Structure formats: C-alpha cells, structure tokens
Amino acid sequence: MDTFSSFFDSQSRSQWNYNTLKNFRQISPIVQTHLKKVYMTLFCALVASAFGAYLHIIWNIGGYLTTFACFGAIIWLHSTPPCQEQKRVSLLMASAVFEGASIGPLIDLAIQIDPSVLVAAFVGTALAFACFSGAAMLARRREYLYLGGLLSSGVSMLLWLHFASSIFGGSTALFKMEIYLGLLVFVGYMVVDTQDIIEKAHLGDLDYIKHALTLFTDFVAVFVRILIIMLKNSAEKGERKKKKRSD
C-alpha cells in the first residue's frame, strides 16, 4: 500500500496546469505516433468487444467455449510474426469479440438489474484508464516500472485466493477481498503497462497490436470488477428498500 500511495503523493506534488498537460517532450515524435496507433487499435478492440457482448445477448453464446477461443486467439496472435500485420489485427479483433461474449452474461445481468449501472461502470473505467494512463505518460520515464514486481505479487495473491475459494468454499469476505484487490492490481497495471509500452517503443519495439492487447486486457479487467462492485451495491440497495417496504 505504501508503494501505491507514493504514486499518488508524487502526482499531487507535481504542478498540474495546462503547460504540464502539454509536456510530452520526453516522448519522441516516433513514440507519440506509435501511441496514437496503440490507442486507436485499443478503441477498435473495445468496439469489437461490445459487439461480442451484443452477440451474447442475442444468441447466448458466452461461456467457457468463448473464453477458450479468446485465449486461443491471443496465443495465435503472439505466435504470428509481426510482418503479418493484417492477420494479427484480425486475431486481436477476434479475441476482443470472444472476450466480449465471455463477459456477456455479466453485462446481460447488469442490463436486467439496472442499465445505468453498466453505463456508469464503463464511464468510470474509461475515466480511470485516461487518468492513470495519462499520469504514466506525464511522469518521468521508467518512474513506475518498479511497481511491476509488486503487481505480480498481487496477481499471485489473486490466484491463491481464487484457488482457496474453489476448494474451501467462497465467503463474502473472501469474494470482496478478491474483487477489490484485483481492482487495485489492474489499475496499477494501467500505469505500469503504459510506461512499459513507452519504454519499449523508445527501444524500437513498435508492435502496436501487442501493446493494444495489453491495454485492452487491463481495461476489461478493471471494467469487470467495477461492474461487479456496482451490481453488488445496487442489489444491496434493492434489498434494503424491500425490507423498508415490508416493515
């Protein structure tokens, strides 16, 4: 927690004004062009993911099959040489469609309970992504890459928590810990992955498809957890209203 708090402290100490927001001098023009391609590809992947969720709502296709298909498309993408750009873009979009279909049941549930929760979760995720990714761009190069080790430990803790809940039975406290810790970890990855992409681009790695996939994974992971938290809060409010009416 101290490591994460140091991130916010360093940002609050910096002078956030209009000139600061224009300060991209540490990012070369080549890297800036690369980032534009990354974020444009990320936007297209999010649209494809929304289309996948729509397909689930229509045909109820989301489940283990689409999850495995998503992993298969990602593995296929990583094994495809960078020179086959069109094929890799198609694989990225296919993995995004399958990912959207996989989280389709959760989105369908949100629509049935309260559609405004779905919109609020997406807007909240987009704002968090813009803020933390922008902070990583404006910070000094490699300033937050040290968080990678801490975040990897957080992912390991999430895996152990999920493993323990599947064996010993899940409890409400364990579920909340898994959701909130996962949210904290993947928000941190938004910062680390953005700086990692910038650093790799400075070193000559301009694979915008792979970098867009990394940010897409972070975005979806944060969105799912925010949506679950908001759905849980909405359900608890509904139960309280029912109790008040019954009383």
C-alpha positions in Angstrom: 0.0 0.0 0.0 2.9 2.4 0.7 4.1 1.8 -2.9 0.8 2.8 -4.3 0.4 5.8 -2.0 3.8 7.0 -3.2 2.4 7.1 -6.7 -0.5 9.4 -5.7 1.8 11.5 -3.5 4.3 12.2 -6.3 1.4 13.2 -8.6 0.0 15.6 -6.1 3.4 17.2 -5.6 3.7 17.9 -9.3 2.3 21.1 -10.8 -0.8 20.2 -12.7 -1.5 23.0 -15.1 -2.1 23.5 -18.8 1.6 23.6 -19.5 2.1 20.3 -17.7 -0.5 18.6 -19.7 1.3 19.6 -22.9 4.6 18.4 -21.6 5.3 15.4 -23.8 8.9 16.4 -24.6 10.3 13.2 -23.0 8.3 11.2 -25.6 9.8 11.4 -29.1 7.6 12.0 -32.2 8.0 8.4 -33.3 6.8 7.1 -29.9 3.9 9.6 -29.9 2.8 8.3 -33.4 3.1 4.8 -32.0 0.9 5.6 -29.0 -1.7 7.1 -31.3 -1.8 3.8 -33.2 -2.0 1.8 -30.0 -4.9 3.8 -28.6 -6.8 3.7 -31.9 -6.4 0.0 -32.1 -7.5 -0.3 -28.4 -10.6 1.7 -29.3 -11.4 -0.7 -32.2 -10.9 -3.7 -29.9 -13.3 -2.2 -27.3 -15.9 -1.7 -30.1 -15.4 -5.3 -31.2 -15.7 -6.5 -27.5 -19.0 -4.6 -27.3 -20.2 -6.3 -30.4 -19.3 -9.7 -28.8 -21.3 -8.8 -25.8 -24.2 -7.9 -28.1 -23.9 -11.3 -29.8 -24.2 -13.0 -26.4 -27.4 -11.0 -25.6 -28.9 -12.1 -28.9 -27.8 -15.7 -29.1 -26.5 -16.5 -25.6 -23.1 -17.7 -26.9 -20.9 -16.6 -24.0 -19.3 -19.2 -21.8 -16.3 -21.5 -21.4 -16.2 -22.0 -25.2 -15.8 -18.3 -26.0 -13.3 -18.0 -23.1 -11.1 -20.7 -24.6 -11.5 -19.3 -28.0 -10.3 -15.9 -26.7 -7.2 -17.5 -25.2 -6.6 -19.4 -28.4 -6.8 -16.2 -30.5 -4.4 -14.5 -28.2 -1.9 -17.3 -28.3 -2.2 -17.4 -32.1 -1.6 -13.7 -32.2 1.6 -13.9 -30.2 2.9 -16.8 -32.3 2.2 -14.9 -35.6 5.2 -12.9 -36.9 4.9 -9.1 -36.8 5.2 -8.9 -40.6 1.7 -10.4 -40.9 0.1 -7.2 -39.7 -3.4 -7.7 -41.2 -3.7 -11.2 -39.8 -2.6 -10.1 -36.3 -5.1 -7.2 -36.3 -7.8 -9.7 -37.3 -6.8 -12.0 -34.4 -6.8 -9.1 -32.0 -10.4 -8.2 -33.1 -11.4 -11.9 -32.9 -10.1 -12.2 -29.3 -11.9 -9.0 -28.4 -15.2 -10.3 -29.8 -14.7 -13.6 -27.8 -13.8 -11.6 -24.7 -16.9 -9.5 -25.0 -19.0 -12.6 -25.5 -17.4 -14.2 -22.4 -18.3 -11.3 -20.2 -21.7 -11.1 -21.9 -23.6 -12.9 -19.1 -22.4 -10.3 -16.6 -23.4 -7.5 -19.0 -26.8 -9.1 -19.6 -27.3 -9.3 -15.8 -26.5 -5.6 -15.5 -29.0 -4.7 -18.2 -31.7 -6.7 -16.4 -31.0 -5.2 -13.0 -30.2 -1.6 -13.9 -28.8 -0.5 -17.3 -27.5 2.7 -15.8 -25.0 0.7 -13.7 -23.5 -0.7 -17.0 -23.0 2.8 -18.4 -21.6 4.1 -15.1 -19.1 1.2 -14.9 -17.9 1.8 -18.4 -17.6 5.6 -17.9 -15.8 5.0 -14.6 -13.4 2.6 -16.2 -12.7 4.9 -19.1 -12.0 7.8 -16.8 -9.7 5.7 -14.6 -7.9 4.5 -17.7 -7.5 8.0 -19.1 -6.2 9.4 -15.7 -3.8 6.7 -14.9 -2.5 6.2 -18.4 -2.1 9.9 -18.8 -0.3 10.1 -15.5 2.1 7.5 -16.7 2.8 9.4 -19.9 3.5 12.7 -18.0 5.7 11.1 -15.4 9.4 10.6 -15.8 10.4 7.7 -17.9 10.6 4.4 -16.0 9.4 6.1 -12.8 6.7 3.5 -12.1 8.1 0.4 -13.7 9.3 -0.8 -10.3 5.6 -1.4 -9.4 5.7 -4.4 -11.8 7.1 -6.7 -9.1 4.5 -5.7 -6.5 1.7 -6.1 -9.0 2.9 -9.6 -10.0 2.8 -10.5 -6.3 -0.8 -9.1 -6.3 -1.7 -11.4 -9.2 -0.2 -14.4 -7.4 -2.3 -13.5 -4.3 -5.4 -13.3 -6.5 -4.7 -16.8 -7.9 -4.2 -18.2 -4.4 -7.4 -16.6 -3.2 -9.4 -18.0 -6.2 -7.8 -21.4 -5.6 -8.7 -21.3 -1.9 -12.3 -20.2 -2.5 -12.8 -23.0 -5.1 -11.5 -25.7 -2.6 -12.7 -24.5 0.8 -15.8 -22.7 -0.4 -16.1 -19.0 -1.0 -17.2 -16.5 1.6 -18.4 -12.9 1.2 -15.3 -11.5 2.8 -13.0 -13.6 0.6 -15.0 -12.6 -2.5 -14.8 -8.9 -1.6 -11.0 -9.2 -1.0 -10.5 -10.8 -4.3 -12.6 -8.2 -6.2 -11.1 -5.1 -4.5 -7.5 -6.4 -4.6 -8.0 -7.3 -8.3 -9.3 -3.8 -9.0 -6.3 -2.3 -7.2 -3.8 -4.5 -9.1 -5.2 -3.9 -12.6 -5.5 -0.2 -12.0 -1.8 -0.3 -11.2 -1.1 -2.3 -14.3 -2.7 0.6 -16.3 0.2 2.8 -15.1 3.0 0.2 -15.4 1.9 -1.2 -18.8 1.7 2.4 -20.2 5.2 3.2 -19.1 6.4 -0.2 -20.3 4.9 0.4 -23.7 6.5 3.8 -23.9 9.9 2.5 -22.9 9.7 -0.4 -25.3 8.8 2.0 -28.1 11.8 4.1 -27.3 14.0 1.0 -27.6 12.5 0.2 -31.0 9.6 -2.2 -30.2 6.7 -0.6 -32.2 4.4 -3.6 -32.1 1.2 -1.6 -31.6 -1.0 -4.6 -31.9 0.6 -6.4 -29.0 0.7 -3.2 -26.9 -3.0 -2.6 -27.6 -3.8 -6.1 -26.5 -2.0 -5.4 -23.2 -4.0 -2.3 -22.5 -7.2 -4.0 -23.6 -6.7 -6.7 -21.1 -6.2 -4.1 -18.3 -9.3 -2.2 -19.4 -11.5 -5.2 -19.4 -10.2 -6.5 -16.1 -10.9 -3.2 -14.4 -14.3 -2.8 -16.1 -15.5 -6.3 -14.9 -14.5 -5.6 -11.3 -16.1 -2.1 -11.2 -19.3 -3.6 -12.7 -19.4 -6.4 -10.2 -18.9 -3.9 -7.3 -21.6 -1.6 -8.6 -24.0 -4.5 -9.2 -23.5 -5.8 -5.7 -24.1 -2.3 -4.3 -27.2 -2.0 -6.4 -28.5 -5.4 -5.2 -27.9 -4.4 -1.6 -29.8 -1.2 -2.0 -32.7 -3.1 -3.6 -32.8 -5.5 -0.6 -32.9 -2.6 1.8 -35.8 -0.9 0.0 -37.7 -4.2 0.1 -37.1 -4.5 3.8 -38.3 -1.0 4.5 -41.4 -1.6 2.5 -42.2 -4.9 4.3 -41.6 -3.2 7.7 
